[in-house]
Amino acid sequence: MQTKKQANSLLQTVTANSDSFLIPILAILTAVIIGGIIIAWVGGNPILAYQGLIEGSLSSARTLSETAVWATPYIFAGLAVALAFKGGLFNIGAEGQLAVGAVFSSLIGYALPGWLGFDLPGIIHLPLAILVGALMGGLWAAIVGWLKAYTGGHEVINTIMMNYIALNTTSFLVNGVMKDPGQVIARTPLIAESARIPTIFEGLRIHWGFVLALLVAYFIWWLLNKTTLGFEIRTVGLNPDAAQYAGINVKRIIVLTMFLSGMLAGLAGSIEVTGLNYRHELGFSVGYGLDAIAIALLGKSHPLGIVLASILFAAMRNGATRMQFLTQLPVDLISVLQALILLFVAADTIIRYLYRIKSKGERVVLTRGWGG
C-alpha cells in the first residue's frame, strides 16, 4: 500500500512538472504560427523569415557563440527575477541592480591595481571583480527588501524607483570621475587583463561566463529544492502567515531573498564587464531587466526553464539581423513574436482551451498586494 502511494505521488509530480513545461512549448508553437500569419499578412515569406532566424542564430559555430553570449546575461537576470518570484516578490529592479554590479565590477577591474600600487594575479583580481559587482547588486536590492519587510513598502514601486536612482547615478559616475579621459562617449577605462574572463574557443566571443551561468542555474535549483533556506523562501512566497506560524523569520527571508535576487542581477552586469565588454558603458544593458521578467515567466521560474527561455530569446535577438536581411522585414517583428509567446504563457488558459489541457501544478505567486 505504501509503495502504491509513493508511486502515485511520483506520477503526480512528474505530471505536474511535464505540464509546467508543456504550456510554454505550446505557447511558443502557437506564437510561431500566428507570427507566420502576421509575416505573410505584411507581405513577407514566413518560411524564409524563420529560416533566416535559424541561420542567424544556430547555423554555425560563430552564430552559436553569439547566441550563447546573448544568453549569458539573460540567464543571470532571469534567475534573479525567478528567485524573487519564488519568495512572493516582484523584482522589477534587475536592470538597475545589473548596472550597479557592472559599474562596481569595472571599478575594481581598472582602478584596484592603481590603488594598491601593484598588479594583482588573475586568480585574485577576476573573482574579486565579479564578487564585488554581485555583492553591490545584492545590497542595492536588499534596500528594497528591507523597505518591504519593515515598512510595508511595495517592492514593485520601490524597485522601479531604485532603477532610476541606479541608472542615473551610474550615468553621473561614468560621465564624471569614472570616465575614460581618452574617450568622447561615456565609458570607463578598460579593465586590466587580470580581471578578464577568458574565451572558451579562440576566435569566438563565447566565454566561460556562459558556463558559470549554467552552474549558477543548477545552484539555484539546488538551493530552492534541497536546502532549508530554499524551503523557507518558497514557504514565505506561498503563504507568509503560515510561514511565520511555523517559526520562520519572514522579515529576514524577505530581505535575504531580495539580496540573493540582486546578487544574481549584479552577476549579470559583472560578467558582461569582465567577460565581454571589458568596461562599463552606458546603455549596454537597456532592456535586460524587462526581458528578464519575460524569461522568468516563460521559464515558469524553474532554473532549467529559464536557461532554455534565455537561449530562445538570445537566438531570436541574434537571428533578427539575418531574418531582416533575407526578408527585408522590420526587425521589430522579433519583439512582436516575443510578445505573442509571453501573451500565451501568461494567459495559459487560452493554450489549455486550444489544446484541451486540464489545469495542474503550482502557480507562481508574483506579489501579495500592497504591504502584504
C-alpha positions, 0 to 999 in steps of 0.5 A, spaced: 500 500 500 505 504 501 509 503 495 502 504 491 502 511 494 509 513 493 508 511 486 502 515 485 505 521 488 511 520 483 506 520 477 503 526 480 509 530 480 512 528 474 505 530 471 505 536 474 512 538 472 511 535 464 505 540 464 509 546 467 513 545 461 508 543 456 504 550 456 510 554 454 512 549 448 505 550 446 505 557 447 511 558 443 508 553 437 502 557 437 506 564 437 510 561 431 504 560 427 500 566 428 507 570 427 507 566 420 500 569 419 502 576 421 509 575 416 505 573 410 499 578 412 505 584 411 507 581 405 513 577 407 515 569 406 514 566 413 518 560 411 524 564 409 523 569 415 524 563 420 529 560 416 533 566 416 532 566 424 535 559 424 541 561 420 542 567 424 542 564 430 544 556 430 547 555 423 554 555 425 559 555 430 560 563 430 552 564 430 552 559 436 557 563 440 553 569 439 547 566 441 550 563 447 553 570 449 546 573 448 544 568 453 549 569 458 546 575 461 539 573 460 540 567 464 543 571 470 537 576 470 532 571 469 534 567 475 534 573 479 527 575 477 525 567 478 528 567 485 524 573 487 518 570 484 519 564 488 519 568 495 512 572 493 516 578 490 516 582 484 523 584 482 522 589 477 529 592 479 534 587 475 536 592 470 538 597 475 541 592 480 545 589 473 548 596 472 550 597 479 554 590 479 557 592 472 559 599 474 562 596 481 565 590 477 569 595 472 571 599 478 575 594 481 577 591 474 581 598 472 582 602 478 584 596 484 591 595 481 592 603 481 590 603 488 594 598 491 600 600 487 601 593 484 598 588 479 594 583 482 594 575 479 588 573 475 586 568 480 585 574 485 583 580 481 577 576 476 573 573 482 574 579 486 571 583 480 565 579 479 564 578 487 564 585 488 559 587 482 554 581 485 555 583 492 553 591 490 547 588 486 545 584 492 545 590 497 542 595 492 536 590 492 536 588 499 534 596 500 528 594 497 527 588 501 528 591 507 523 597 505 518 591 504 519 587 510 519 593 515 515 598 512 510 595 508 513 598 502 511 595 495 517 592 492 514 593 485 514 601 486 520 601 490 524 597 485 522 601 479 524 607 483 531 604 485 532 603 477 532 610 476 536 612 482 541 606 479 541 608 472 542 615 473 547 615 478 551 610 474 550 615 468 553 621 473 559 616 475 561 614 468 560 621 465 564 624 471 570 621 475 569 614 472 570 616 465 575 614 460 579 621 459 581 618 452 574 617 450 568 622 447 562 617 449 561 615 456 565 609 458 570 607 463 577 605 462 578 598 460 579 593 465 586 590 466 587 583 463 587 580 470 580 581 471 578 578 464 574 572 463 577 568 458 574 565 451 572 558 451 574 557 443 579 562 440 576 566 435 569 566 438 566 571 443 563 565 447 566 565 454 566 561 460 561 566 463 556 562 459 558 556 463 558 559 470 551 561 468 549 554 467 552 552 474 549 558 477 542 555 474 543 548 477 545 552 484 539 555 484 535 549 483 539 546 488 538 551 493 530 552 492 529 544 492 534 541 497 536 546 502 532 549 508 533 556 506 530 554 499 524 551 503 523 557 507 523 562 501 518 558 497 514 557 504 514 565 505 512 566 497 506 561 498 503 563 504 507 568 509 502 567 515 503 560 515 510 561 514 511 565 520 506 560 524 511 555 523 517 559 526 520 562 520 523 569 520 519 572 514 522 579 515 529 576 514 527 571 508 524 577 505 530 581 505 535 575 504 531 573 498 531 580 495 539 580 496 540 573 493 535 576 487 540 582 486 546 578 487 544 574 481 542 581 477 549 584 479 552 577 476 549 579 470 552 586 469 559 583 472 560 578 467 558 582 461 564 587 464 569 582 465 567 577 460 565 581 454 565 588 454 571 589 458 568 596 461 562 599 463 558 603 458 552 606 458 546 603 455 549 596 454 544 593 458 537 597 456 532 592 456 535 586 460 531 587 466 524 587 462 526 581 458 528 578 464 521 578 467 519 575 460 524 569 461 522 568 468 515 567 466 516 563 460 521 559 464 515 558 469 521 560 474 524 553 474 532 554 473 532 549 467 526 553 464 529 559 464 536 557 461 532 554 455 527 561 455 534 565 455 537 561 449 530 562 445 530 569 446 538 570 445 537 566 438 531 570 436 535 577 438 541 574 434 537 571 428 533 578 427 539 581 423 539 575 418 531 574 418 531 582 416 536 581 411 533 575 407 526 578 408 527 585 408 522 585 414 522 590 420 526 587 425 521 589 430 517 583 428 522 579 433 519 583 439 512 582 436 513 574 436 516 575 443 510 578 445 505 573 442 509 567 446 509 571 453 501 573 451 500 565 451 504 563 457 501 568 461 494 567 459 495 559 459 488 558 459 487 560 452 493 554 450 489 549 455 482 551 451 486 550 444 489 544 446 484 541 451 489 541 457 486 540 464 489 545 469 495 542 474 501 544 478 503 550 482 502 557 480 507 562 481 505 567 486 508 574 483 506 579 489 501 579 495 498 586 494 500 592 497 504 591 504 502 584 504 
